[in-house]
């Protein structure tokens, strides 16, 4: 396909995903369609929407998609290529939602037949459609720049920051025990270490596979 056609497809996918992500967040605030008010404050007085990596990673993806949309329009109109840092940022955001997608798809849906994690509308968007749009767009359509090997370490930064913030807050009682595992005092000490190492390894593996597919299929 011609470069302009590929750019237009990438622009369309990012725009659709951006709209779905914004809808999911706003629906949690205003509950237009039946949904849990996860923007409301909990008994600890904190915003529940920020407690979950699913929401945090999708918010990160929204920022990345917004940048891609704006800079793709600039590229199409003014012929100015996208800077490398934007592609790197989109790669990191894509990996952050990819790990959510794979954990839900394989851990809940395929193994446990738990389709409630893809409930309409919010979970369908944040657990399935937005991650799939990000993965497909990044691998097949977004401007190709060689991703440097060090990005494999960058991909784990959002998850590491999340765990460094949420684990102490949950352990000290400032927020609830997110996912039932973030309070280090609620289980043996080694559980959180294994969880952290395992999730970081899975995130790096997801990015390795995504970058490899992007290189081989372009």
C-alpha positions in Angstrom: 0.0 0.0 0.0 1.0 3.6 -0.6 2.5 5.4 2.4 -0.4 7.9 2.5 -3.0 5.1 2.6 -1.2 3.4 5.4 -1.0 6.7 7.3 -4.7 7.2 6.8 -5.5 3.7 8.1 -3.3 4.3 11.2 -5.1 7.7 11.7 -8.5 6.1 11.5 -7.7 3.2 13.9 -6.2 5.6 16.5 -9.1 8.0 16.2 -11.6 5.1 16.7 -9.7 3.7 19.7 -9.3 7.2 21.2 -13.1 7.8 21.0 -13.8 4.4 22.6 -11.3 5.1 25.4 -12.8 8.6 26.1 -16.2 7.0 26.1 -15.2 4.4 28.7 -13.8 7.0 31.0 -16.7 9.4 30.7 -19.2 6.6 31.1 -17.5 5.7 34.4 -18.1 9.3 35.5 -21.6 9.9 34.3 -22.9 6.3 33.9 -24.8 6.8 30.7 -24.8 3.1 30.2 -24.8 0.8 33.2 -21.4 0.9 34.8 -19.6 1.1 38.1 -18.7 4.7 39.1 -15.0 4.0 39.4 -14.3 7.7 39.1 -16.1 8.2 42.4 -14.1 8.2 45.6 -14.0 5.1 47.8 -14.2 4.8 51.6 -10.6 5.9 51.7 -11.4 9.2 49.8 -9.3 8.3 46.7 -10.3 8.0 43.1 -10.9 4.4 42.3 -10.3 4.7 38.6 -6.6 5.3 39.3 -6.2 2.2 41.4 -6.3 -0.2 38.5 -3.6 -0.8 36.0 -6.2 -1.4 33.3 -7.5 2.2 33.6 -4.0 3.7 34.1 -2.6 1.9 31.0 -5.6 3.0 28.9 -5.3 6.6 30.0 -1.6 6.4 29.0 -2.7 5.0 25.6 -5.1 7.9 25.2 -2.2 10.4 25.5 -0.2 8.4 23.0 -3.1 8.1 20.6 -3.7 11.9 20.8 -0.1 12.6 19.9 -0.2 10.0 17.0 -3.4 11.6 15.6 -2.1 15.1 15.7 1.3 14.2 14.3 -0.1 11.9 11.6 -2.4 14.8 10.4 0.7 17.0 10.3 2.6 14.3 8.4 -0.2 13.8 5.9 -0.7 17.6 5.3 2.8 19.0 5.7 4.9 15.9 4.9 6.7 16.2 8.3 7.7 12.7 9.6 6.8 11.6 13.1 9.7 12.0 15.6 11.2 8.8 17.1 10.2 9.6 20.6 6.5 9.5 19.7 6.8 6.1 18.2 8.7 5.0 21.3 6.0 6.4 23.5 3.3 4.7 21.5 5.2 1.4 21.8 5.4 1.7 25.6 1.6 2.5 25.8 0.8 -0.3 23.4 2.7 -2.8 25.6 1.0 -1.5 28.7 -2.5 -2.3 27.3 -1.2 -5.5 25.6 -0.4 -7.1 28.9 -3.9 -6.3 30.2 -5.4 -7.8 27.0 -3.3 -11.0 27.2 -4.0 -11.6 30.9 -7.7 -11.1 30.5 -7.9 -13.1 27.2 -5.9 -16.1 28.4 -6.3 -16.0 32.2 -10.0 -15.2 32.4 -11.7 -15.8 29.1 -9.9 -18.9 27.6 -9.0 -20.7 30.8 -11.9 -19.8 33.1 -14.6 -19.0 30.5 -15.2 -15.7 32.4 -16.6 -13.4 29.7 -17.7 -10.8 32.3 -14.2 -9.2 31.8 -15.4 -8.2 28.3 -18.7 -6.8 29.5 -20.3 -4.0 27.5 -19.4 -1.2 27.3 -16.4 -0.2 29.5 -14.6 -3.5 29.9 -15.2 -4.4 26.3 -13.3 -1.2 25.3 -10.5 -1.2 27.9 -9.9 -4.9 28.1 -10.4 -5.8 24.4 -11.1 -3.3 21.7 -8.7 -0.5 22.6 -5.7 -2.9 23.2 -6.4 -4.7 19.9 -6.6 -1.4 18.0 -3.3 -0.3 19.6 -1.6 -3.6 18.8 -2.8 -3.8 15.2 -2.2 -0.1 14.4 1.3 -0.2 15.9 2.4 -3.4 14.1 0.9 -2.9 10.7 0.2 0.8 10.0 2.0 3.4 12.1 5.1 4.9 10.5 8.0 2.4 10.7 11.1 3.5 12.7 13.6 1.0 14.0 12.8 0.5 17.7 16.0 0.6 19.8 16.7 -2.4 22.0 16.7 -0.2 25.2 13.0 0.4 24.7 12.5 -3.2 26.1 13.4 -1.7 29.4 11.2 1.3 29.0 8.2 -0.8 28.4 8.1 -1.9 32.0 8.3 1.7 33.4 4.5 2.2 33.6 4.0 -1.1 35.5 6.9 -0.4 37.8 5.7 3.1 38.7 2.2 1.6 39.2 3.4 -1.0 41.6 5.8 1.4 43.5 2.8 3.7 44.1 -0.1 1.3 44.7 1.7 -1.4 46.8 2.7 1.0 49.6 -0.7 2.7 49.6 -2.6 -0.6 49.7 -0.2 -2.1 52.4 -0.5 1.0 54.6 -4.3 1.1 54.3 -4.6 4.3 52.4 -6.5 2.4 49.6 -8.1 -1.0 49.4 -6.2 -4.2 48.6 -6.3 -3.8 44.8 -6.7 -7.0 42.8 -6.6 -8.7 46.3 -2.8 -9.0 46.1 -1.3 -5.4 46.4 -1.3 -5.5 50.2 2.0 -7.1 51.1 0.8 -8.0 54.6 -2.2 -10.0 53.3 0.0 -12.8 51.9 3.6 -14.3 52.2 6.3 -11.7 51.4 7.6 -13.6 48.4 4.3 -13.4 46.6 4.7 -9.8 45.7 8.3 -10.3 44.6 7.3 -13.1 42.3 4.3 -11.1 41.1 6.5 -8.1 40.3 9.2 -10.0 38.6 6.7 -12.1 36.6 4.7 -9.1 35.4 7.8 -7.2 34.4 9.1 -10.2 32.5 5.7 -10.7 30.8 5.6 -7.0 29.8 9.1 -7.2 28.3 8.2 -10.4 26.5 5.0 -8.8 25.1 7.0 -5.9 23.7 9.7 -8.2 22.3 6.9 -10.1 20.4 5.2 -6.9 19.2 8.4 -5.3 18.0 9.5 -8.6 16.3 6.1 -8.8 14.5 6.3 -5.2 13.5 9.7 -5.8 11.9 8.8 -9.1 10.2 5.4 -8.1 8.9 6.2 -4.7 7.5 
